[in-house]
Amino acid sequence: MVLFSPANGVGYLDTVDKIALWLSVFRRISPHRTGKIIAALLASGVEFISKMPGLEDMKPDSLAIKDIMAAKPNNPNMTYKNIISDWDISLNESKFKRVLGWLDVKIKKHLGEQHDWVVGCEYQKLYPKKAKQDQEPKINSIHCKYLQKNYSKRNGQIVDTHKIILDFLTN
């Protein structure tokens, strides 16, 4: 089974919890009733989003992810190969390169030093504990663009992700 940037925990969801906590604290210390009401409404909205089914399961330390990672695959002969994707500024050739570089710095605070703008590499590397694993190739790409021809790179060179899949499936 080939998995591209498997989302075994998304750091943004931890950030959402921190925002909700900050809003709750702000509500308590706000000297004005209006500030308290606004902070309470915002905190409730953020907490609602954070607790939505599916999103709560994608938090890095969620029980759902721990259960999946601890599970034994039904087919013990199946081999897993995670393609780890880390975004790199060299992938962008538009006039917004400086803005994207700035955003990358901000995103690193939520997803870690290496990420594909959606999932940090730390969480892409996780496999079910009882699964057979193949070597994990690392590429430079943005989440969901790895299958676009002539986009992903490895060591500064264009890499054919279709060939990575084909080589894995035919070996």
N, C-alpha and C positions, 0 to 999 in steps of 0.2 A: 504494500500500500504506500503510495507516494503522497505526501502531504506538503503543501506549500504554506509556509508561515502559519503552522497550526496554532490556533489561539487557545492555548492552555492557560489562560489567565490574561486579562487585559488591564493594564495599569491605570487607564483612565478611570475605571470604576472605583478604584481606591481613592482617586482624587475627588470623585463625586462625594464620597463619604466624608472627606475632609472639609469640603465646601459646606456640606450640611451641618457639620459640627461647628464650623466657624460662624455660620449664620445663627445657629442656636445660641452661641455665646454672645454674639452681637445683640441678639434680641434681649438677652438678660441684662446686658450692661448699657443698652441704649437709654439715654435720659428722657427721650420723648416717646409718647404713646404711638405716634405715627411710625417712628423708626421700629418700634417693637412689632407693630402689626405687619409692616412690610417684610421685616426679617423673618417673622413667623410664617408668613405666606410663602416666601421664597424657600425657606427651610423645608416646609411641608412638600412643596413641589419637587425639590431636589431629592428628598427622602423617598417620595413616591416613585420617581424614576429609578432610583437606586434599588428599590425592592421589587421591580417588575420581574415577572418570571422570565427566565432566560438571561437577563442582565445580571441578576444576583448570582446566577450559576457561573457567570464568566469572571467573577472576581478572582484574583490570583490564588487566594487561599480558601476558596469555597468548598463546601462538602461535596458538591457534585463533581468538581474537577479531581478532588482527592479520591473519590470512589472510582472514577474512570481510570485514573492513573494506577490505582491498585488492582484493577480488574484483570483477570486472565482472559486473553482473547479466545473466542470460540474456536478459531482455527490456529492451533499451536504452530503450524508450519508457515503462517503468514509472517512476512518480514516487513517492517516499517522503515520508511526512509523519509526523514523530515528535510525539506529544502529550507534552509535558514536564510531569511532575507533581511538585509540591512540597507537602508536608504543611504545614498551618498550624494553629495552635492554635484558630482560629475555627471549624474544622470539628467540634470536639468540644464538645458541650453537656452532657456528663454531669458527675457529681460528681467524676470522676477527672481533671478538667482540669489541676490542679496537678501530679499525678503524670505525666501525659502530657507536660506542659511540661518537667519534669525529665528524662524519658526522651529527649525530643527533643534536649536539650542533650547528653546522653551519646551519642546516635546520630550527631550531627554530627561527633563525633571520628572516626567510622569511615567515614561516607558523604559528608562534606562539609557545608557550611553549608546547602545546599538538597538535599532528598531526599524520597522518598515512603515512608520507613521501610524500604525494601528496596533501592532503587537511587538513588545520588546523581545529581542533575541533570546534572552534568558528563558522566557516562557515558550518560545518556538522550539527550543531544544528538548523539551520534556517528552518522554515516551511512557506508555504504560509500562510499569515495572517488570511485568512478566512477558513482554513482547520481544521477539527477535528484532535487532536493530541493524540497519545498514549504515555505512558511513554517511554523515550529514554534510552535503556540500553547502558551502556558504556562497551566496550571490549578493550582488548589490541590485536592489529593486525596490519599488514601492508596492505596498499591499495591493494585490489583485492585478498588477501589470506584468507579472513575471512571465506570462504566456504570450505577451505581445512580441512579435518578431523584432529583433534588433533593439530591444530596450534594456534587458538585464545585462549586467556585466560581472565579470570575475577578474580580479587583478587588472582592472582597467580595460579589459577586452570584452567585446560583445560575447555573450554566452548563449548558446541555443538550449533553452530549457526543455524543448521538445526532445532533443537528443538525450538529455539527462534521464527523462522519463523512459524513452525507448531503450536506452542501455540498461536501466534497472529492470524493465519488464522482460527483456530478452536474455538476461544472464541467469 
